[in-house]
Each structure stands twice: as C-alpha cells, then as structure tokens.
C-alpha cells in the first residue's frame, strides 16, 4: 500500500517551481506517492516531473476533472471527442512520468448539473471510457473513476452507483475511486461501500479527506470505520490525502470546488500530520487481528 498526498496541498501551479515545491514537500512529509492534477495539460512538463520524482524516490499518479467543453456525458459528439483527446494526452503524461493510474472525475464534467444525466450522455461516457481504458492498458495504466457528491457530477454519487456505471463498460479493468469527503456527504456510512466495491473487484483508488477538507480528525468523517473496512477487504492500492485551503490557490479548481475559506496555512505541518494520521489509523485496525 502506498500512502500519498495530493500536490495541491503544496502548490496551486505546476510549473518548475510548483512541481519542486509539491514533490519535495510530499517527500519531506513522509509520503510514498504524489498525485499530480493535470490542470494544464498543454503546458505540463512530464519529463521534468519524472526527473524530480526520481530524485525524491516518489511514485506518482495523476488526476483530472473534466470541464463543460470536454464533458464525456455531452450529447454533442465534438465535446465528447474533445474530452477523449484531452484524456489521451493525460495518459501520455502519466506514462512519461512513470505512473500507472489516471483517476478523478474523468467520466463527466466536474461541476453542478441542473438536470439529471441522460441515458445518451451516460452511454457516450461509457463508450469513451472503454476506448480510453484500452489505450491506458496498452501503456500499463489503469483508469479509476472518482465517486463525487451531487454538486460535482450527476452521473453517480455513491459506490453502488459507480458500480452500476462501470458494469455497463465492457471491461473489467476500470476501477472505482472512493473519497471519504464525498462519502461523508452521500453514503449511509463509510464501511459498507468499501465492502460493496471491493467485493465486485473494483476498488482501485482511495482519497482521504476531512468533512471540511482541513486537518484530518477535526471534522465529522468516521475514519475508524473506513480504515477498518480497507483492512477487512485487504485493500492494497494507493491511499492519498487530499485537502484544500485558500492558502494554496489554483484559481480554476478553487472556484469549482468552492474553496473560499483558509482552513490551514502551513502545508508542511498539515501534510506531516496527515501522513501520521493515516499510517497510525491503518496500523491500529491491523492490530484488531490480534484480539
């Protein structure tokens, strides 16, 4: 199991200075892996990122949230094609960095929709994801679809909803990405969804985030149950800490996610605390086997 941090804990931009800050900060906090959001695909220097990752001994994954102009659930073929092309370029970056996962809201736009998803839109997304998964697999990369709350997608908002979506894709290598922040809003608890998704063989990625996106353990997320569920199912994939504050700003993502408050100012302290919190929580549930 690799314990990681989202790069936006440290920097809101990913030019050379932003990459250095986020990669070195992730390493210093004690993590094994960094998740880099590919918010500016055209300008991102994956070769530079790879060198920095190697220098710091970190594994890497990448994530993305699509926009209205690249929405795979659109009924406009040009919009779907634009989204698919963008995600193909993301796969190139993941491969160039030596990563093996592209995750996030890569099946629809990451925004609030004012109407339910249409059957045609869902079909378009499934077909595009199937094509992308085939290309990803050829490069040793897998796709993991993040379950987000009702204000960030209308396709699915629970683990069971995600399972229904991926079962409609004629591939068994597209996984589900669970996030405790979103689960805390949408799920009945943080225990059963892990079992449901894992039992279907689809649990591929995990985000750890507090209910207010700040310091872990200071909100309402039931991390004890979540960690125990991960242990029960033998989950061994990436576990990545995600937190946002107006202290570290990516204008595009901050506006999309409504990051209006300054929940923390010291990225390094926040990250070091999260690393300890996650590792301690996972270790604690492993001791249950001794009882």
ZIZIDA-V106373 format. One line per field, one symbol per residue. ss: DSSP state (h for helix, s for strand, l for the rest). phi: phi as a letter, one per 30 degrees, with the letter a starting at -180 (. if undefined). psi: psi as a letter, one per 20 degrees, with the letter a starting at -180 (. if undefined). A space follows every 50 residues. Layout:
ss=???
phi=???
psi=???
This chain:
ss=llsssshhhllllllhhhhhhhhhhhhhllllsssssllllllllhhhhh hhhhhhllsssssssslhhhllllllhhhhhhhhhhhhhhhhhhhhhlll ssssssssslllllllllhhhhhhhhhhhhhhhhhhhhlllsssssllll llllllllhhhhhhhhhllllllsssssshhhhhhhlllllhhhhhhhhl llssssssllllllllllllllhhhhhhhhhhllllllssslllsllsll hhhhhhhlllllllllhhhhhhhhhhhhhhhhhhhhhhhhl
phi=.ccbbddddcacbbdedddddddddddddjdcbbccdcdbddcdcddded dddddcicdbbbbacdcddbddcdccedddddddddddddeddedddidb bcbjdccadcadccbddcdddddddeddddddddddddcicbcbcddcdd cbacdabbedddddddddcdacccccccbddddddcddaccdeddddddd icdbabccbddcicddicbcdddedddddededidbcdbbdbabbddbcc edddddcidcccdabceddeddddeddddddddedddeddd
psi=ppprqphihhqiqlagghggggghggghijrhqppppmhnhhipnhgggg ghgghjkqrqrqrqprrhikoijqjohhgghggggghhhghgggghikrj ppaamjirqnrpqirqqqhhgggggggghgghhghghhjkqqpppporri iiqjgqjrghghggghijplqjjorpoqphghhhghqhrjgghgggghhi kjoiqppoqrhjjbppjjbjpmhghghhggggikpkaqopppqqqihopo gghgggilniqniqhnggggghggggggggghgghhihii.
